[in-house]
């Protein structure tokens, strides 16, 4: 592959699926076809392609409302690193959004120097925890947890916008289609006060997003998912939710890493109401 010449940068689509899966596998990321399809239909993905029509670098940008966008799945094949390919793709992604929109990403150790040079600043971090499902007793204490119904979606989207700070209707509609579990937490009056999604990846069940009004509600959703899954489980908890991290550690979860959340145009980053507990995945911010 070293001798192949890069001939173009172009927008990627489903026809590039096998190459994108190969890239993710090479760098050890837990991606499957469904995950990449969600990225493709929720945002726009660009890549560098060789004369042999092989994708050797990629990056995606996903818009959320008028004030926020997220960059994810930034990968360069190891044989082509050090040529500025990631930087070129990031600039292309950033050109697709307005100048006054905040752009966020969750950085890898390898990518952080490039993000620094492009003006991204450290904003916060997420804590990636890995564990296994186990049988635990759950006391709902007046709450109910049920599968998301079509009649619940509008109410759930309102909760999510306040939690995330910006509308991500398109992404969530696609994520719900991909989800293994879509759960809503209702209070005694039948009002939705939280929700959680899960996605089954090749290596793990990924929990997220998780939105709730307080720690107790968030743990009820998370515990319900853990109790119904006996395999490997991953959750990326946002900064400041230390009680959730401690509770997960009591259940046998271990911290894998704490990658930084970086933001460009940080002054435009939308306000959040502190009800977001876990992100969907690092690719989506």
C-alpha positions in Angstrom: 0.0 0.0 0.0 2.9 2.3 0.6 3.5 2.8 -3.1 -0.1 3.8 -3.9 -0.6 7.4 -4.9 -3.4 9.5 -3.4 -5.4 11.0 -6.2 -8.4 12.6 -4.6 -10.4 13.7 -1.6 -14.1 13.0 -2.0 -17.3 12.6 -0.1 -17.8 9.0 0.9 -20.9 6.9 0.8 -22.2 3.3 1.3 -20.1 2.0 -1.6 -17.0 2.7 0.5 -18.3 0.6 3.4 -15.8 -2.3 3.2 -12.8 0.1 3.2 -14.2 2.1 6.1 -14.7 -1.1 8.1 -11.1 -2.1 7.2 -9.8 1.3 8.4 -11.6 1.0 11.7 -10.4 -2.6 12.2 -6.8 -1.6 11.5 -6.8 1.1 14.3 -8.7 -1.2 16.7 -12.0 0.6 16.8 -15.2 -1.3 17.6 -17.2 -0.4 14.5 -19.6 -2.4 12.4 -21.6 -1.8 9.2 -24.6 -0.4 11.1 -22.4 2.1 13.0 -20.9 3.5 9.8 -24.2 3.6 8.1 -25.6 5.7 11.0 -22.6 8.1 10.5 -23.2 8.3 6.8 -26.9 9.1 7.0 -26.6 11.5 10.0 -23.8 13.6 8.6 -21.2 13.9 5.8 -18.0 11.9 5.5 -15.0 12.6 3.5 -12.0 10.5 2.6 -8.7 10.3 0.7 -8.7 7.6 -2.0 -5.8 6.1 -3.9 -5.4 5.3 -7.6 -6.6 1.8 -6.7 -9.8 3.3 -5.3 -8.9 2.4 -1.7 -10.0 4.7 1.1 -6.9 5.3 3.3 -8.2 8.2 5.5 -11.6 9.5 6.6 -13.5 12.0 8.8 -17.1 12.8 9.3 -19.0 15.9 10.4 -22.5 15.7 12.0 -24.6 18.9 12.4 -26.7 19.4 15.4 -29.1 22.3 15.0 -27.8 25.8 14.2 -25.2 26.1 16.8 -23.2 22.8 17.1 -21.5 20.2 15.0 -19.4 17.1 15.9 -16.4 15.6 14.1 -15.8 11.9 14.4 -14.3 8.8 12.9 -11.0 10.6 12.0 -8.8 7.8 10.8 -5.6 7.7 8.7 -4.1 4.3 7.7 -0.8 3.9 9.5 1.1 3.6 6.2 -0.1 7.2 5.2 0.4 9.1 8.5 2.6 12.2 8.6 1.4 13.6 5.3 -1.2 16.0 6.6 -4.2 13.9 5.5 -6.1 14.2 8.8 -5.6 18.0 8.8 -6.9 18.3 5.2 -10.0 16.2 6.1 -10.7 18.2 9.2 -10.5 21.5 7.3 -12.9 20.1 4.7 -15.3 19.0 7.4 -15.1 22.4 9.1 -15.8 24.2 5.8 -19.2 22.4 5.7 -20.5 24.4 8.7 -21.0 28.1 9.5 -18.2 30.1 11.1 -20.2 30.9 14.3 -21.1 27.3 15.0 -19.2 25.4 17.8 -17.5 22.3 16.6 -16.7 19.5 19.0 -14.8 16.2 18.9 -13.4 13.7 21.3 -9.7 13.4 20.7 -7.4 10.4 20.5 -3.9 10.8 21.8 -2.6 10.6 18.2 -5.0 13.2 16.9 -4.7 15.8 19.7 -1.7 17.7 18.2 -3.5 18.2 14.9 -6.6 19.5 16.8 -4.5 21.8 18.8 -3.0 23.3 15.6 -6.5 23.8 14.2 -7.7 25.9 17.1 -9.6 23.2 19.1 -9.4 23.8 22.9 -9.9 21.4 25.8 -13.4 21.7 27.1 -14.0 18.7 29.2 -13.5 14.9 29.1 -15.5 11.7 29.0 -14.8 8.6 31.1 -14.9 5.3 29.2 -15.9 2.4 31.5 -16.0 -1.3 30.6 -17.8 -4.0 32.5 -20.2 -6.9 32.2 -23.9 -7.3 32.6 -24.9 -8.9 35.8 -28.1 -9.8 37.8 -28.9 -6.9 40.1 -32.0 -6.0 42.0 -33.6 -2.8 40.9 -36.0 -0.7 43.0 -38.0 1.5 40.7 -39.7 3.3 43.6 -42.6 4.7 41.7 -40.9 5.1 38.3 -41.5 2.9 35.3 -39.1 1.9 32.6 -40.5 0.8 29.2 -39.5 0.5 25.6 -39.8 3.7 23.6 -43.0 4.0 21.8 -43.7 6.3 18.7 -45.9 8.4 21.0 -42.9 9.0 23.3 -40.5 10.3 20.7 -41.5 14.0 20.6 -41.3 14.2 24.4 -37.9 12.4 24.4 -36.5 14.8 21.8 -37.4 17.8 23.9 -35.6 16.3 26.9 -32.6 15.5 24.7 -32.3 19.0 23.3 -32.3 20.6 26.7 -29.6 18.0 27.8 -27.4 18.2 24.8 -27.9 21.9 24.2 -28.8 21.6 20.5 -31.3 19.6 18.3 -30.0 16.3 17.1 -33.3 14.9 15.7 -31.8 13.4 12.6 -29.1 11.6 14.5 -31.4 10.3 17.1 -33.9 9.0 14.6 -31.1 7.1 12.9 -29.7 5.9 16.3 -33.1 4.6 17.4 -33.3 2.5 14.2 -29.9 1.1 15.1 -30.5 0.6 18.8 -30.9 -2.7 20.6 -32.7 -1.0 23.4 -34.6 2.3 23.5 -35.9 2.8 27.0 -37.9 5.7 28.6 -38.2 6.4 32.3 -41.5 7.8 33.4 -42.6 9.2 36.8 -45.8 8.4 38.7 -47.7 10.9 36.4 -46.5 9.1 33.3 -44.2 12.0 32.3 -40.9 11.0 30.6 -38.1 12.2 32.8 -35.2 10.3 31.2 -34.2 7.9 28.4 -31.4 5.6 27.4 -30.4 3.9 24.2 -28.0 0.9 23.6 -26.3 -0.3 20.5 -24.7 -3.7 20.0 -21.2 -3.5 18.6 -18.9 -6.4 17.7 -17.2 -6.3 21.1 -19.5 -4.5 23.4 -23.0 -3.4 24.2 -22.7 0.4 24.2 -24.9 2.3 26.6 -25.8 5.9 25.5 -27.0 8.5 25.2 -28.4 8.5 28.8 -30.4 11.5 29.8 -32.0 11.9 33.3 -33.0 14.6 35.8 -30.7 13.2 38.6 -28.2 10.5 39.5 -30.9 8.2 40.8 -32.9 8.3 37.6 -29.7 7.8 35.5 -28.7 4.7 37.5 -32.2 3.2 37.2 -31.8 3.3 33.5 -28.3 2.1 33.4 -28.9 -0.7 36.0 -31.9 -1.9 34.0 -29.7 -2.3 30.9 -26.9 -4.0 32.8 -29.4 -6.4 34.4 -30.7 -7.4 31.0 -27.3 -7.9 29.3 -24.8 -10.6 30.3 -22.1 -9.6 27.8 -19.3 -7.0 27.7 -20.7 -3.5 28.2 -19.3 0.0 27.6 -20.5 3.4 28.7 -18.8 6.9 28.2 -19.8 9.1 31.1 -19.5 12.8 30.8 -17.4 15.0 33.1 -18.8 15.7 36.5 -21.0 12.6 36.9 -18.7 11.1 39.6 -21.5 9.4 41.5 -22.4 7.4 38.3 -18.8 6.4 37.9 -18.5 5.2 41.5 -21.7 3.3 41.2 -20.6 1.6 38.0 -17.3 0.7 39.7 -19.2 -1.0 42.5 -20.8 -3.1 39.8 -17.4 -4.2 38.5 -16.9 -1.6 35.8 -13.3 -0.4 35.3 -12.1 2.9 33.8 -10.4 2.3 30.4 -9.5 5.9 29.6 -10.5 9.6 29.8 -10.2 11.2 26.4 -10.6 15.0 26.2 -13.6 16.7 24.6 -12.2 19.5 22.5 -14.2 22.4 21.0 -13.5 25.0 18.3 -15.4 28.3 18.6 -15.9 27.5 22.3 -17.7 30.7 23.0 -20.6 29.4 20.8 -20.9 26.1 22.6 -24.6 25.8 23.7 -25.8 25.8 27.3 -26.8 22.4 28.7 -29.0 21.7 31.7 -26.8 19.1 33.4 -29.1 16.1 32.5 -26.8 14.4 30.0 -25.1 11.5 31.7 -23.5 9.4 28.9 -22.8 10.1 25.3 -23.9 7.9 22.4 -20.3 7.3 21.2 -17.1 9.2 20.8 -17.8 9.7 17.0 -20.9 11.7 17.8 -19.7 13.9 20.7 
